[in-house]
Amino acid sequence: MSGFAMRRLLADSVAVRATLVLAVAYANAAGVSWPFSFGFVTGAPLWWLQILAMTFFLAVLRSSTTAQQGFTMGWLFATAWLCATFWWLYVSMHTYAGLPAALTALAIVALAAALGLYYAFAAALYWRLRDRGPILAPLVFAALWTAAEMARGTWLTGFGWGAIAYAHADGPLALWIPWVGAYGVGALAAWLSAAVLEVMSSGWGLRAALATVLALGWLVPGLLPTWSTSTGSLSITLLQGNIPQDEKFQSGSGVPLALAWYGDQLNRSATDLVVAPETAIPLLPQDLPEGYWEALMTRFSTPGQAALIGVPLGSMAQGYTNSVVGLAPGLQQVWRYDKHHLVPFGEFIPPMFMWFTRMMNIPLGDFNRGAVGQAPFDWKGQRLAANICYEDLFGEELGVRFEDPARAPTVLVNVSNIGWFGDTVATDQHLQISRMRALEFERPMVRATNTGATAIIDHTGRVAQSLPRTTRGVLVGTIEGRTGTTPFAWWVARFGLWPLWLLVIAIVFVATRVRSTRAD
């Protein structure tokens, strides 16, 4: 080989490596910028930033020279995005559970990398199918991305925290949420990002077609009437105890404080309904001070008022549940809701991970699972459907309760303890998740939490009232129950996410049968 040829080969190799390094940097940068699209830092909706970040990532992905490179770019992008989304797990695992700092950081990166594999496979398959024309290619990307989102959100217990749809609760795509739900809106956002990239390299004809589709897509849902009607109002009190998380289950500090403060506020409440957060009463009823539980039952046996209270239930023989009990006059027995979707490592131990949980100091670590679609709490003409902690992340599970319109919830009630994650963006993210469920079902969502965000969300997803986070306080307000069934509630109650899965499979199948517009 001549000296010139050798120098040329060397230069080409350096150029390829430099391009790959830049691609890696761009993929990571796009992933890290993604969480800012939720607007929690700026306080203003930045849904367009999510579209921009996705389009930028797609440009990097399409510039990959092999499917393996595409896999790597997708994996890096997703891992960076997920780490930047749920970094606050560090607080619970290190600060409160006592896991060593280095192992905690490694565990978070490992979790993000494992979940990022869904997107890596989607990216690699999209790279192979990317040249299916300007119409089909964006549909293929939207389908594959949605498959990855649904897999992350439902498989292996599911952890869909930070899904792209939540950036659009305040954007123009929000009009579609009652129709297609969060995963459907995520698919629309992914399609839009890919379509923008196609338009950038296409003529005016495609640009005009895209503009027409977008105009119709944003106009038609807004012209349709609302799907729900009022069932009347209910005055409500929401309690936020702000019990320090490192003391919450301590018998010498947090437990007496919780029992005294929540007991006092439950007795003082003057509204139709009072709601206390997840494990507001941190002891089993049989372990409470003598007469405490009986006094609460007596307090809410008189006409006019009811309570929903977060409390653990069960025994060593029967097992334990993370529950909400309902106290109201005239009940034959105490109403209860048992948490269905348990938190891995916090509420149940996944197989082969006993060694990991032994390294953490988290109380109440193994619960029995409640059923899906448990009956609502009937009170003063409203049907109140409880969910605990991050159960409101799973819209397809809450949707089961809407199969029978006569028993469908009129109000959704979330009780949580986000104190495990400190004063971090986790609180804002969870509030956004609750807002998404309110939009999907056109139902108000009330939230009673230990440290925030305690809030009243109306059926349009608007936060009507809220308490400052990390403060002890009482929120008194009014909620308007709603009845009626959104299109999303109708189909997800009957078919789950299968309509979306079948659409994804159909699009990918068609794409594999269409000839590429150019050779790889």
VEXDREN-2710 file (C-alpha; in Angstrom, 1 decimal):
% VEXDREN-2710
k/r/px/py/pz
1/MET/0.0/0.0/0.0
2/SER/1.4/3.4/-1.0
3/GLY/2.1/6.1/1.6
4/PHE/-0.8/8.2/0.1
5/ALA/-3.3/5.4/0.4
6/MET/-2.1/4.7/4.0
7/ARG/-2.6/8.4/4.9
8/ARG/-6.0/8.4/3.2
9/LEU/-7.1/5.3/5.1
10/LEU/-5.9/6.8/8.4
11/ALA/-7.7/10.1/7.7
12/ASP/-10.9/8.3/6.9
13/SER/-10.6/6.2/10.1
14/VAL/-10.1/9.3/12.2
15/ALA/-13.0/11.0/10.5
16/VAL/-15.3/8.0/11.1
17/ARG/-14.3/7.9/14.8
18/ALA/-14.8/11.7/15.2
19/THR/-18.2/11.4/13.6
20/LEU/-19.1/8.5/15.9
21/VAL/-17.9/10.5/19.0
22/LEU/-20.0/13.5/17.9
23/ALA/-23.0/11.2/17.3
24/VAL/-22.6/9.8/20.8
25/ALA/-22.4/13.3/22.3
26/TYR/-25.4/14.5/20.4
27/ALA/-27.5/11.5/21.4
28/ASN/-26.6/12.0/25.1
29/ALA/-27.2/15.8/24.8
30/ALA/-30.7/15.2/23.3
31/GLY/-31.5/12.7/26.0
32/VAL/-30.4/15.0/28.9
33/SER/-32.3/18.0/27.4
34/TRP/-35.5/15.9/27.2
35/PRO/-36.7/16.2/30.8
36/PHE/-36.6/20.0/30.5
37/SER/-39.6/19.7/28.1
38/PHE/-41.9/19.0/31.0
39/GLY/-41.4/22.7/32.1
40/PHE/-40.8/21.9/35.8
41/VAL/-37.6/24.0/35.9
42/THR/-38.9/27.0/34.0
43/GLY/-42.5/26.8/35.3
44/ALA/-43.8/27.2/31.7
45/PRO/-44.9/24.4/29.3
46/LEU/-42.1/23.5/26.9
47/TRP/-43.8/20.7/24.9
48/TRP/-42.1/21.9/21.7
49/LEU/-38.6/21.2/23.3
50/GLN/-39.6/17.5/23.5
51/ILE/-40.4/17.5/19.7
52/LEU/-37.1/19.3/19.0
53/ALA/-35.1/16.9/21.1
54/MET/-36.8/13.9/19.4
55/THR/-36.2/15.3/16.0
56/PHE/-32.5/16.0/16.8
57/PHE/-32.2/12.4/18.1
58/LEU/-33.8/11.1/14.9
59/ALA/-31.3/13.0/12.7
60/VAL/-28.5/11.4/14.7
61/LEU/-30.1/8.0/14.4
62/ARG/-30.6/8.3/10.6
63/SER/-27.0/9.2/10.1
64/SER/-25.9/5.9/11.7
65/THR/-24.2/3.6/9.2
66/THR/-25.3/0.3/10.7
67/ALA/-28.3/-1.0/12.7
68/GLN/-25.8/-1.7/15.5
69/GLN/-24.9/2.0/15.6
70/GLY/-28.6/2.8/15.6
71/PHE/-29.1/0.4/18.5
72/THR/-26.2/2.2/20.4
73/MET/-27.6/5.7/19.7
74/GLY/-31.0/4.7/20.8
75/TRP/-29.6/3.1/24.0
76/LEU/-27.5/6.1/24.8
77/PHE/-30.3/8.6/24.2
78/ALA/-32.8/6.6/26.4
79/THR/-30.3/6.0/29.2
80/ALA/-29.4/9.6/29.4
81/TRP/-33.0/10.7/29.3
82/LEU/-34.1/8.2/31.9
83/CYS/-31.2/9.0/34.3
84/ALA/-32.1/12.7/34.0
85/THR/-35.7/11.9/34.7
86/PHE/-35.6/9.7/37.8
87/TRP/-32.3/10.6/39.3
88/TRP/-34.2/11.4/42.5
89/LEU/-34.3/7.6/43.3
90/TYR/-30.9/8.4/44.8
91/VAL/-32.7/10.1/47.7
92/SER/-34.8/7.1/48.7
93/MET/-32.1/4.5/48.1
94/HIS/-29.1/6.3/49.7
95/THR/-30.5/9.0/52.1
96/TYR/-33.4/6.9/53.5
97/ALA/-32.6/3.3/52.7
98/GLY/-28.9/3.6/53.5
99/LEU/-27.5/2.0/50.3
100/PRO/-23.9/3.2/49.7
101/ALA/-23.6/6.2/47.4
102/ALA/-21.6/4.5/44.7
103/LEU/-23.9/1.5/44.6
104/THR/-26.9/3.7/44.5
105/ALA/-25.6/5.7/41.5
106/LEU/-24.7/2.4/39.8
107/ALA/-28.2/1.0/40.5
108/ILE/-29.9/4.1/38.9
109/VAL/-27.7/4.0/35.8
110/ALA/-28.3/0.2/35.5
111/LEU/-32.0/0.7/35.8
112/ALA/-32.0/3.4/33.1
113/ALA/-29.8/1.3/30.9
114/ALA/-32.0/-1.8/31.3
115/LEU/-35.2/0.2/30.5
116/GLY/-33.3/1.9/27.6
117/LEU/-32.9/-1.4/25.9
118/TYR/-36.5/-1.2/24.8
119/TYR/-35.7/2.0/22.9
120/ALA/-32.4/0.6/21.6
121/PHE/-34.2/-2.2/19.9
122/ALA/-36.9/0.2/18.5
123/ALA/-34.1/2.4/17.2
124/ALA/-32.3/-0.4/15.5
125/LEU/-35.4/-1.7/13.8
126/TYR/-36.4/1.8/12.7
127/TRP/-33.0/2.2/11.2
128/ARG/-33.6/-0.8/9.0
129/LEU/-37.1/0.5/8.0
130/ARG/-36.3/4.2/7.8
131/ASP/-36.4/4.4/4.0
132/ARG/-40.0/3.5/3.4
133/GLY/-41.0/6.9/2.0
134/PRO/-42.0/10.2/3.7
135/ILE/-45.5/9.0/4.6
136/LEU/-44.8/5.5/6.0
137/ALA/-41.4/6.2/7.7
138/PRO/-42.8/8.6/10.4
139/LEU/-45.6/6.1/11.1
140/VAL/-43.0/3.3/11.5
141/PHE/-41.0/5.4/14.0
142/ALA/-44.1/6.3/15.9
143/ALA/-45.2/2.7/16.1
144/LEU/-41.8/1.4/17.2
145/TRP/-41.4/4.1/19.8
146/THR/-44.9/3.5/21.2
147/ALA/-44.1/-0.2/21.4
148/ALA/-41.0/0.6/23.5
149/GLU/-43.0/3.0/25.7
150/MET/-45.7/0.4/26.3
151/ALA/-43.2/-2.3/27.0
152/ARG/-41.4/-0.1/29.5
153/GLY/-44.7/0.9/31.1
154/THR/-46.3/-2.5/31.5
155/TRP/-43.7/-5.4/31.3
156/LEU/-41.9/-6.7/34.4
157/THR/-44.3/-4.7/36.6
158/GLY/-43.8/-1.6/34.4
159/PHE/-42.2/1.8/35.1
160/GLY/-43.4/4.3/32.6
161/TRP/-42.3/7.3/34.7
162/GLY/-41.3/10.3/32.4
163/ALA/-43.1/9.0/29.2
164/ILE/-43.1/11.6/26.5
165/ALA/-46.8/12.2/26.6
166/TYR/-46.5/14.0/30.0
167/ALA/-44.7/16.9/28.2
168/HIS/-47.9/17.5/26.2
169/ALA/-50.5/17.8/29.0
170/ASP/-50.4/21.6/28.3
171/GLY/-49.7/21.5/24.6
172/PRO/-51.9/21.3/21.5
173/LEU/-51.8/17.5/21.6
174/ALA/-53.6/17.5/24.9
175/LEU/-56.9/17.7/22.9
176/TRP/-56.3/14.1/21.9
177/ILE/-55.7/12.7/25.4
178/PRO/-59.4/11.8/26.1
179/TRP/-59.4/9.9/22.8
180/VAL/-56.2/8.0/22.7
181/GLY/-54.7/8.3/26.2
182/ALA/-51.1/8.9/27.2
183/TYR/-49.6/6.3/25.0
184/GLY/-51.6/7.4/22.0
185/VAL/-50.5/11.0/22.5
186/GLY/-46.9/9.8/22.9
187/ALA/-47.3/8.1/19.5
188/LEU/-48.6/11.4/18.0
189/ALA/-45.6/13.2/19.4
190/ALA/-43.2/10.6/18.0
191/TRP/-44.9/10.8/14.6
192/LEU/-44.7/14.6/14.6
193/SER/-41.0/14.5/15.4
194/ALA/-40.3/12.1/12.5
195/ALA/-42.6/14.0/10.1
196/VAL/-40.7/17.2/10.9
197/LEU/-37.5/15.5/9.9
198/GLU/-39.0/14.3/6.7
199/VAL/-40.4/17.8/5.9
200/MET/-37.0/19.3/6.3
201/SER/-35.7/17.3/3.4
202/SER/-38.8/17.3/1.2
203/GLY/-40.6/19.6/-1.1
204/TRP/-43.5/22.0/-0.6
205/GLY/-46.0/19.3/-1.4
206/LEU/-45.2/17.2/1.6
207/ARG/-45.0/20.4/3.7
208/ALA/-48.4/21.5/2.7
209/ALA/-49.8/18.0/3.4
210/LEU/-48.3/17.9/6.8
211/ALA/-49.6/21.4/7.6
212/THR/-53.1/20.3/6.6
213/VAL/-52.9/17.1/8.8
214/LEU/-51.7/19.1/11.8
215/ALA/-54.4/21.8/11.4
216/LEU/-57.1/19.1/11.2
217/GLY/-55.6/17.1/14.1
218/TRP/-55.6/20.2/16.4
219/LEU/-58.9/21.6/15.2
220/VAL/-61.2/18.6/15.2
221/PRO/-60.9/17.5/18.8
222/GLY/-61.5/21.0/20.0
223/LEU/-64.8/21.3/18.1
224/LEU/-66.2/18.2/19.8
225/PRO/-68.3/18.5/23.0
226/THR/-67.0/17.3/26.4
227/TRP/-67.6/13.7/27.2
228/SER/-68.7/14.2/30.8
229/THR/-71.4/16.0/32.8
230/SER/-71.5/17.1/36.4
231/THR/-72.7/14.9/39.2
232/GLY/-72.7/17.7/41.8
233/SER/-70.2/19.0/44.2
234/LEU/-68.6/17.8/47.4
235/SER/-66.7/19.8/50.0
236/ILE/-63.4/18.2/50.8
237/THR/-60.4/18.5/53.2
238/LEU/-57.0/17.2/52.2
239/LEU/-54.4/16.6/54.9
240/GLN/-50.6/17.0/54.4
241/GLY/-48.8/16.1/57.6
242/ASN/-45.2/16.6/56.3
243/ILE/-43.9/14.0/58.7
244/PRO/-40.1/13.7/58.2
245/GLN/-39.4/10.6/56.1
246/ASP/-36.5/9.5/58.3
247/GLU/-38.9/9.7/61.4
248/LYS/-42.2/8.6/59.8
249/PHE/-42.0/5.0/61.1
250/GLN/-40.0/5.7/64.3
251/SER/-41.9/4.9/67.4
252/GLY/-40.2/7.6/69.4
253/SER/-40.8/10.5/67.0
254/GLY/-42.7/10.2/63.7
255/VAL/-45.4/7.8/64.8
256/PRO/-46.6/9.8/67.8
257/LEU/-46.5/13.0/65.7
258/ALA/-48.5/11.4/62.9
259/LEU/-51.1/9.9/65.3
260/ALA/-51.5/13.2/67.1
261/TRP/-51.7/15.5/64.1
262/TYR/-53.8/13.4/61.8
263/GLY/-56.1/12.4/64.7
264/ASP/-56.6/16.1/65.6
265/GLN/-57.3/17.1/61.9
266/LEU/-59.6/14.2/61.3
267/ASN/-61.7/15.3/64.3
268/ARG/-61.6/19.0/63.3
269/SER/-62.7/18.5/59.7
270/ALA/-66.0/20.1/58.8
271/THR/-66.4/19.2/55.1
272/ASP/-68.3/16.4/53.5
273/LEU/-65.1/14.4/53.0
274/VAL/-61.6/14.4/54.6
275/VAL/-58.7/12.5/53.0
276/ALA/-55.5/11.6/54.8
277/PRO/-52.5/10.4/52.7
278/GLU/-50.8/7.0/52.2
279/THR/-49.9/5.4/55.6
280/ALA/-51.0/8.6/57.4
281/ILE/-51.7/6.2/60.2
282/PRO/-48.4/4.4/60.2
283/LEU/-49.5/1.5/62.4
284/LEU/-51.8/-1.5/61.9
285/PRO/-55.2/-0.7/63.6
286/GLN/-54.6/-3.5/66.2
287/ASP/-51.2/-1.9/67.1
288/LEU/-52.6/1.6/67.7
289/PRO/-53.0/3.1/71.2
290/GLU/-56.1/1.7/73.0
291/GLY/-59.2/3.4/71.8
292/TYR/-57.6/5.4/68.9
293/TRP/-59.2/3.4/66.0
294/GLU/-62.5/3.1/67.8
295/ALA/-62.6/6.8/68.3
296/LEU/-62.1/7.5/64.6
297/MET/-64.9/5.0/63.7
298/THR/-67.2/6.7/66.2
299/ARG/-66.2/10.2/64.9
300/PHE/-67.4/9.3/61.3
301/SER/-70.5/7.3/62.3
302/THR/-72.5/10.4/62.8
303/PRO/-74.4/11.8/59.8
304/GLY/-72.8/14.3/57.4
305/GLN/-69.1/13.4/57.1
306/ALA/-66.8/10.7/55.8
307/ALA/-63.1/10.0/55.7
308/LEU/-60.6/8.2/53.5
309/ILE/-57.5/7.3/55.4
310/GLY/-54.2/5.7/54.3
311/VAL/-53.3/2.9/56.7
312/PRO/-51.6/-0.6/56.5
313/LEU/-53.9/-3.5/57.2
314/GLY/-53.5/-7.2/57.9
315/SER/-51.6/-9.6/60.1
316/MET/-48.6/-11.9/60.0
317/ALA/-50.9/-14.8/59.3
318/GLN/-52.9/-13.2/56.6
319/GLY/-50.2/-10.9/55.1
320/TYR/-50.3/-7.1/54.9
321/THR/-51.7/-4.6/52.5
322/ASN/-51.1/-0.9/51.8
323/SER/-54.6/0.3/52.0
324/VAL/-57.1/3.1/52.2
325/VAL/-60.1/2.7/54.5
326/GLY/-63.4/4.6/54.1
327/LEU/-65.3/5.6/57.2
328/ALA/-68.9/6.9/56.9
329/PRO/-72.2/6.7/58.7
330/GLY/-74.4/3.8/57.9
331/LEU/-71.7/1.4/56.6
332/GLN/-72.2/-2.2/57.4
333/GLN/-68.4/-2.7/57.4
334/VAL/-65.4/-0.4/56.9
335/TRP/-64.8/0.2/53.1
336/ARG/-61.3/-0.6/52.0
337/TYR/-59.1/-0.3/49.0
338/ASP/-55.9/-2.5/48.8
339/LYS/-53.1/-1.3/46.6
340/HIS/-52.8/-3.4/43.4
341/HIS/-49.7/-2.1/41.7
342/LEU/-46.9/-2.6/44.2
343/VAL/-43.5/-0.9/44.1
344/PRO/-40.6/-3.3/43.5
345/PHE/-38.2/-3.4/46.4
346/GLY/-40.4/-1.1/48.4
347/GLU/-43.6/-3.2/48.6
348/PHE/-42.5/-6.5/47.2
349/ILE/-39.2/-8.2/46.5
350/PRO/-38.6/-9.3/42.9
351/PRO/-37.2/-12.9/42.5
352/MET/-33.5/-13.2/43.0
353/PHE/-33.2/-9.7/44.6
354/MET/-33.5/-10.5/48.2
355/TRP/-29.7/-9.7/48.6
356/PHE/-30.4/-6.2/47.3
357/THR/-33.3/-5.4/49.6
358/ARG/-31.3/-6.6/52.6
359/MET/-28.9/-3.8/52.0
360/MET/-31.7/-1.2/52.4
361/ASN/-33.5/-0.1/55.5
362/ILE/-37.1/0.4/54.2
363/PRO/-40.0/-0.6/56.5
364/LEU/-43.1/-2.5/55.4
365/GLY/-41.3/-4.1/52.5
366/ASP/-43.6/-7.0/51.5
367/PHE/-47.3/-6.6/50.8
368/ASN/-50.2/-8.6/49.4
369/ARG/-51.6/-7.3/46.1
370/GLY/-55.2/-6.0/45.8
371/ALA/-57.4/-6.8/42.9
372/VAL/-57.8/-4.6/39.8
373/GLY/-61.0/-2.6/39.5
374/GLN/-62.0/-2.6/43.2
375/ALA/-65.4/-1.0/44.0
376/PRO/-65.5/2.7/44.6
377/PHE/-66.4/4.4/47.9
378/ASP/-70.0/5.8/47.6
379/TRP/-70.6/9.0/49.4
380/LYS/-73.2/11.8/48.9
381/GLY/-73.9/10.9/45.3
382/GLN/-70.2/10.5/44.3
383/ARG/-68.3/7.4/43.5
384/LEU/-64.7/7.9/44.8
385/ALA/-62.1/5.6/43.3
386/ALA/-58.9/5.4/45.4
387/ASN/-55.4/4.8/44.1
388/ILE/-52.2/4.7/46.1
389/CYS/-48.8/6.2/45.3
390/TYR/-47.7/5.7/41.7
391/GLU/-50.8/3.6/40.8
392/ASP/-52.0/6.7/38.9
393/LEU/-49.2/6.1/36.5
394/PHE/-51.1/3.1/35.0
395/GLY/-54.0/4.6/33.2
396/GLU/-54.9/1.2/31.6
397/GLU/-55.4/-0.2/35.1
398/LEU/-57.5/2.7/36.4
399/GLY/-59.5/2.4/33.2
400/VAL/-60.8/-1.0/34.2
401/ARG/-63.1/0.8/36.6
402/PHE/-65.0/2.5/33.7
403/GLU/-66.3/-0.7/32.0
404/ASP/-69.7/-0.3/33.8
405/PRO/-70.8/3.3/33.4
406/ALA/-73.2/2.9/36.3
407/ARG/-70.4/2.1/38.7
408/ALA/-67.6/4.2/37.0
409/PRO/-65.8/6.6/39.3
410/THR/-67.0/10.2/39.5
411/VAL/-63.9/11.3/41.4
412/LEU/-60.4/9.9/41.5
413/VAL/-58.5/10.0/44.8
414/ASN/-54.8/9.6/45.0
415/VAL/-53.0/9.2/48.4
416/SER/-49.2/9.3/48.3
417/ASN/-46.0/9.7/50.2
418/ILE/-43.4/11.2/47.9
419/GLY/-41.4/12.1/50.9
420/TRP/-39.2/9.1/50.0
421/PHE/-37.7/11.3/47.3
422/GLY/-37.2/14.5/49.1
423/ASP/-38.0/18.0/47.8
424/THR/-37.2/17.1/44.2
425/VAL/-38.8/17.2/40.8
426/ALA/-40.4/13.8/41.6
427/THR/-43.2/15.8/43.2
428/ASP/-43.8/17.8/40.0
429/GLN/-43.7/14.8/37.9
430/HIS/-46.2/12.9/40.0
431/LEU/-48.6/15.9/39.9
432/GLN/-48.3/15.9/36.1
433/ILE/-49.1/12.2/36.0
434/SER/-52.3/12.8/38.0
435/ARG/-53.2/15.6/35.6
436/MET/-52.8/13.2/32.7
437/ARG/-55.3/10.7/34.3
438/ALA/-57.8/13.6/34.9
439/LEU/-57.6/14.4/31.2
440/GLU/-57.8/10.8/30.0
441/PHE/-61.0/10.1/31.9
442/GLU/-62.4/13.7/32.3
443/ARG/-62.6/13.2/36.1
444/PRO/-61.3/15.4/38.9
445/MET/-58.4/14.0/40.8
446/VAL/-57.7/14.9/44.4
447/ARG/-54.3/14.2/45.9
448/ALA/-53.6/13.9/49.6
449/THR/-49.8/13.5/50.2
450/ASN/-47.4/13.5/53.1
451/THR/-45.1/16.2/51.7
452/GLY/-46.7/17.3/48.4
453/ALA/-48.2/17.8/46.0
454/THR/-51.5/17.9/47.8
455/ALA/-53.9/19.3/45.3
456/ILE/-57.4/19.5/43.7
457/ILE/-57.3/18.8/40.0
458/ASP/-60.4/19.4/38.0
459/HIS/-61.7/17.3/35.1
460/THR/-59.8/19.4/32.6
461/GLY/-56.5/18.6/34.2
462/ARG/-56.2/22.1/35.8
463/VAL/-54.7/22.4/39.2
464/ALA/-57.5/24.3/41.0
465/GLN/-55.9/24.4/44.5
466/SER/-52.8/23.1/46.1
467/LEU/-50.7/23.3/49.2
468/PRO/-47.0/24.4/49.3
469/ARG/-44.8/21.4/49.3
470/THR/-42.8/20.3/52.4
471/THR/-45.2/22.1/54.7
472/ARG/-47.7/20.9/57.2
473/GLY/-51.1/22.1/56.1
474/VAL/-54.8/21.5/55.4
475/LEU/-56.4/22.2/52.0
476/VAL/-60.1/22.9/52.1
477/GLY/-62.0/23.1/48.8
478/THR/-64.8/21.8/46.6
479/ILE/-64.7/19.2/43.9
480/GLU/-67.2/18.6/41.1
481/GLY/-67.8/15.0/40.3
482/ARG/-68.3/13.9/36.7
483/THR/-70.1/11.1/34.9
484/GLY/-69.8/10.0/31.3
485/THR/-67.2/8.0/29.3
486/THR/-64.4/9.3/27.2
487/PRO/-63.4/7.3/24.1
488/PHE/-60.2/6.3/25.8
489/ALA/-62.0/5.1/29.0
490/TRP/-64.4/3.1/26.8
491/TRP/-61.8/1.2/24.8
492/VAL/-59.1/0.8/27.5
493/ALA/-61.7/-0.6/29.9
494/ARG/-62.7/-3.3/27.5
495/PHE/-59.5/-4.1/25.6
496/GLY/-56.6/-2.7/27.6
497/LEU/-53.7/-1.5/25.5
498/TRP/-54.3/-4.2/22.8
499/PRO/-55.8/-1.7/20.2
500/LEU/-52.5/0.2/20.3
501/TRP/-50.4/-3.0/20.2
502/LEU/-52.3/-4.3/17.2
503/LEU/-51.9/-1.0/15.4
504/VAL/-48.2/-1.0/16.1
505/ILE/-47.9/-4.6/14.8
506/ALA/-49.9/-3.7/11.6
507/ILE/-47.7/-0.7/10.8
508/VAL/-44.5/-2.5/11.2
509/PHE/-45.8/-5.5/9.2
510/VAL/-46.7/-3.2/6.3
511/ALA/-43.3/-1.5/6.5
512/THR/-41.5/-4.9/6.2
513/ARG/-43.5/-5.6/3.0
514/VAL/-42.8/-2.3/1.4
515/ARG/-39.6/-1.9/-0.7
516/SER/-37.0/0.5/0.5
517/THR/-36.6/3.7/-1.5
518/ARG/-32.8/3.2/-1.5
519/ALA/-30.4/0.4/-0.6
520/ASP/-28.7/0.5/2.8
END
